[in-house]
Amino acid sequence: METKINWADFPIFLAVVESGSLSGAARSLHLSQPTVGRRMSALEQNIGAPLLQKTSSGLAPTEMGVRVLDHVRHMDREAEAIGRSSAARDQVLAGEVTVSATQGIGDHWLPDALFDFNQQYPEIRLVVDVSSQMANLARREADIALRWMGPGNQNSLIGRKVITTGFGLYASEVYLEKNGIPKTFADLANHTGVSIQLGDNSLVWPGKLDDIAISPKNVAFRSNSFNAHQTAIAAGYGIGSLAHVQASWSDELVQVLPDFETMQDLWIVAHDDLARNKRIRLVFDYLIERLREDQTHFLSGKK
């Protein structure tokens, strides 16, 4: 008697390969690890061959697993395309639109900026997804994304560089009263740093300033959160890099070495299929307009 394969197990196999572990797949799929393990065992039994093997870097596909994986990824792309095509035909000005953004712009600027849009189109439900992780637009994790430095390398994206944001070095008045105000780059070596690490990217300080390698005497606080980073600087831990616009949201921050600043571009991105969806297009165009209206604010922190 032929065993019937459960097609719902294939996305689990794909998640295990992409994460390299059962636990990673469980987190991404919001399942328990035992459930993922049980479903993988059932899939391997139904196919009649092992699909995964242990390596020094985690779980990886076997030779059979690689062959199956090619088909699974093709299925995944086709399923995504069906979902996007359906969304692209939706011209009703009602329903949900999800915007992905990082902290700061996501939890401070976006809610205020989108209020007028909500008043004009109350039947369009706005969802703001605040995360340091890049949303996969092809998989409908979001409809629109605001991204720093570039649009990303996912296929079939449309992106526009909308504004440029200025960054500088900031500290609290309490910290500067206690430790003095640095007058030159070299003075920073005698100060304490506050660091933020987002994935493989570190923002300016501690690090290279104007091609001059500067290290603080120590790093008192490090986080992977813009909000925690700003709060730590305002609390007096030390000197850290902040967007001028973010620093303007606090009365406790003072810019040090004001002649120094760096720039980062902000992009707005959507999948080219979804851009033909009328309500998503409305939000996309509205955000471009509002960001450009606030360009001076993002560049210098001034209203």
N, C-alpha and C positions, 0 to 999 in steps of 0.2 A: 504493500500500500504506500503510495507516494505521500511524503510529508509536505504539508502546506507551510510555506515560509510566511512569517508575519512581516509585512512590508514596513511596519512601524519600527522594527528593530534596526533598519538600515541607518536612520538618522542617529541612533545611539552609537552604532559602529563609527560613523563619521565623527561624532563628537569625541569619542575615545581617541581616535587617531589624531585629531587636531589638538587635543589637550595633552595627550601622552599618558593619560592615567584614567582609571575608573572614577576616582574622586573628582577630578577636574571635569569629566563629562557629566557627572552627577550634579555638580554645581551649576554648570551652564544650562542643563536641561531641567533643573529644579526637581530632580529625582533623588532617591536615596542611593548610596553606593551599592548596597546589596541588590537593589532592583536592577541597576545597570549591569552588575556582574551576572545576575540571573538571566537577563535578556541577551547578553552576549553569549553566554553558554548555550542558550536555546538556539540562537542564530547559527553558531558554529556546528551544533549537532544537526540542524536541519540542512545545512549546506554540505556537511560531511567532511569538513576539514578545518583545522585551526586557522583563524583569521588574524590573531594577535600573537606577538612574542615579546618577551621581556628583553630590553636592552639596557645599557648603562645610562641612557637618557630617558628611560621610561618605556611605555608600551609602544610598539611599532607594528605595522602590518607584515604578515608573512607573505610569501610569494603568492599564495592564493588570495590573501587579503588585499594585495596591491591590485590584482585583477578585479576583484569585487569592488574595490574602492573607486576605480575608474568609472564603473557603472553607477555607483552610488552618487558620485559627484555630478555626473550627467543628469541623474534623476533630480538632484537637489537644484541644479541650475534651471531645469525645465519647470520645476514646481515654483521657483521664485519668479520665473518669467510669466507663468500663468497668473500668479497673484498680482504682479505689477500691471499686466495687461488689463485685468479686471479693474484695478484701481484707476488706470488711465482713462477708462471709459466713464468713470463716475464724474458727472458734471453737476451734481447736486451740491448746493451751498449749505450743506448740513453734514454732520459727522465729525469724526475725530482727525486731528492733525497733530503729530508728535514732532517736537523740535528738540534735538539733542544739543547740549552745550556743556561747557565746563563750569566749575564753580566760579563765582564772581559774576560773570556775564549771565550765567544761567539762573542763579538764585537771587540776583540783585537787579540787573538791568532788564532782563526779559519780561518778568511779570509786570513791571511798570510800562515797558514799551508796548506790550500786547494789549493793554487795557482798552485803548481806543478802538483797536480791531475788534475786540470782544463786544463793544457797544454797538458797532456797526453790523457785525455778523454774529449775533448771539447763538445761532444754531450750530455754529462751528465750534466744537469742543477742543480747546487748546490743551495739550499735554506737554509739559516741559520735563525732559529727562536730563537731570544733572549728573554727570559722570565724567571721570578722567579717562574712561575707556572710549575708544573710537567706535561709534555705533556703525553696524554693518547695514548700509542703506539698501543693498540688494536683497537682504533677508528681511526687510521691513522692520528692523529694530527701531527705526525712526523714519520719518518722511523727509525731514530737513535737518541738516547739521550745521552748527557754527564751529569752525575749526581754525586753530592757530597755525600759522606758517605755511600751510598748503592744503589742498583739497583731499589728499590721500590718494592711494593708488588702486582703489577698487574700480572695477570695470564699469563703463557706461555711466559715469557721473558727469553732471554739469556743475561747474563751480565758478564763482565770481569772487575775486579779491575786492572786498567792499571797503574796508577802512584800514588804517595803520594805527597801531597803539604804541604809545610811548611808555618806557619803563625807566625807573630810576632807583637810587638807593635811599632807604628810609630807616629811621630809628624813632624811638619815643623820646619825648622831652625828659622823662625820668632817666632813661639810659644815658642821654647826652650830658645831663647835669652831673651824673656820677662819673662818667668816663671821658668827657671832653668831646669836642667836635672835630672830626678829621678835616684837615685842610688840604691834603694831597692824597693821591692814590697810595703812596708809601705809608701814610699814617694808618691805613686800614689794617696793616699787619699787626698793629697794637690793639685792635678791637676784636670783639666777639661777633661771630657770624650767625645768621639764622638762614637755614637752607631749605629749599623745597626741591623734591625729586619727583618728577612725573615720568614714569617709564624709564627710558634711557636718556631723557632730557633733564638737564639741570639749568635753572634760570640764572645766568649771569654771575651771581655772587653767592657763595665763594667760588672763584674761578678766574677766568681771564677778563680783565677790564681794559678795553681799548688796546688789545694785544699785549697788555702787560700782565704777567702772571702774578697774582696777588693772593696770598693765603692769610686768613685771620689767625689770631693766636689760638683760637679754638672755635668749634661750632657748638653752640649751647643748645640748639633746638633744630631738629629736622623733621619734616613731615611730607606727606604726599597730598596735602590738602591746601588749596589757596586760602580757605577761611582760617584754618589752623595757623597757617604761615602768617597771615596778617595779624591775627590775634596775638601770636607770640611776639611779633615785632612791637605791637602797641603795648604789650605787657612789660617790655623792657629787657627782653633776652639779649638783644643785640641789633646789628645792622643787617637788613635784608633787602632783596630786590622786589619791587612791587610795580604793577602798572599804575601810572599816575591817576587813572580814573578810579582804581580800587583804593588808592591811598586817600583820595578825596572824600571817600565815604566815612572816614574816621577823623575826628578832631585831635587825636592824640599822636599823630605821625608828623615828623619833620623830615624834609628831604635834605640829605647830606650830599656834598660834592654836586651841587645842582647843575654844573656844566656838563656832567656826565649823564648820558641816557642812551638806551638802545631802543630799537624799534622791532615790532612784530606785526605781521599782517594777519588780519582776520578774514576768513573765507566763509561764504555761505554755499552749501552744497546740497544737491538733491539728485536722485536717480533720474535719468532722462525720460524714462517711462512715466514716473510719478509727476514730473513737471507738467505733463499734459492733463493732470487731474485739476479741475478748476479751483477747488477749495485750497489744495496744496499750493497751486500757483499763486493764489491770492496772498497767502501767508508769506510765501517766498518773496514776492515783489514788495510786500509791505515791510518786511524786515530789512530789505535792502534800502528802502526809502528812509526808515527810522535810523538805521545805522549811519547813513550818510548825513542825516540831520545832526547826529551826535558826534561827527568826526572830530571836531575840536575838543570835545569833552574826553574822548578816548585818547587823543594825541597828547593832551597836556594836563587833563584833569580839571580844566576850567570849564564852567558852564557856558 
